[in-house]
């Protein structure tokens, strides 16, 4: 009973905290927070592949960047397009591409999967760079945010505060949906596939189809994050679709830890703040982050969330004698 | 269309370079089952080291061709012994993440030391000259690249299939525990394989310097092409790497000639076709 209520309380508390943030934070920090929330969804979707399915993708930015570009292109070329349709088109593009590429990849796992996803990401990057007339190439595309039409009233999104609330609600809802997904039958299937695929096949599951669905689903979520990325910055450049963007999300997820659902959320928070801080004091911040990453792979492969869980168990769970141990093993 | 032989030769030269890069990659993958993301970064390091050796220290291309692989051999051995071996217990994911992180660090270090701009490596003497072939004047250096690739491929095949060392290598892949029991130091063998593969990437880097000049994006550019070579040729297959390199070299070369706007996509198109028709690659074994 306690286990079912705890996540709910956490979710509501986080939303309430989010609602009061514009009052507390200055414009600069609110800007950063909006970015953090957008990347949080990107990272959570990535962790569904890496942490839950055990698939290391080096191509997650192709969905993120594709949707980011499609959003910008749609707003520029179709006048009067409503925000809802922008989101629909952006995510739709990611779903279609995810389904096609997922179909090509579904037989591959492990190293093969990593290599192929990187190759496809590079293809999209090359297209974005070369197709100058549509994507703007190195110059990127600038847009203005369309207003939010709720049917009975419409809200302008020019101010950061309004856009922040929209981001909080939609990204937040998507993240909660991801969390819900991990508790559905499909989510459990993915998890069991990681542990023992042979056995799942014997039990009658078509693991290839499950992988395809998961790949498309995470692609769509990354695409949603990409749509909001463009809307937030009102600009999109080839960096959104470059393999470096995949690197960034991989670092975020890994720093936070892949074993817990909230690991990537923590990772995004730490990564973006660290990046802002480090880039102020040194030009070599990618090097610092790279070194931190390798040290973590060697010594803390579970990420920060693993460290926190260990500390938590050492100090708090001793008192909890009646089956306290099973509670930690049950989650991912 | 009278330029066709020239483009064919261009294709051969690029195929040679591609083979030199992907040979090391496929060797490490075939022997150790490690997909080395740091391979292209090592290739980049080799190219920049050759810049320092040729342009700043000795002025001798041959010196770079000998020294760079040696330096990278040592670096590769150290990486295998002190880093890669430690993460082995975490499985493939740990190895992939480690080599990926190393690639990131090496690329950043290279940018830090040599700067974030292209550096031209100039060669002098016989190799910088031209030769008349099929009635065209053609740079000797490009032909030299192709001959290097043939030489390296030939030596690798000879060692793998005709010597005692080759037998030990293949045995280590087949059943490492049994080979270990028979008195072969398998960890040492694997360290040697990794170091040799890294040295090969350094060799390729030196070769690439005068052809493409050294620039910060060179690692990523060749990494993708080398990956496509491995996918098309078949994972861990030396013969597959040869055929796929030749195929992709010509595809790149004639792609620029025939449909310049789409030439980038052609390579991926080939990869997609292979993935659909024969997912294990042209010469790969079924998984």
Interface residues (C-beta under 8 A of the other chain):
Chain A: X54 X56 X58 X104 X105 X107 X108 X110 X111 X112 X114 X115 X116 X118 X119 X120 X122 X123 X126 X127 X130 X243 X247 X250 X254 X284 X286 X287 X290 X291 X293 X294 X297 X298 X301
Chain B: X29 X33 X34 X35 X83 X86 X87 X90 X92 X93 X94 X96 X97 X98 X100 X101 X102 X104 X105 X108 X109 X112 X220 X223 X224 X227 X228 X230 X231 X235 X261 X264 X265 X268 X271 X272 X275 X276 X279 X287
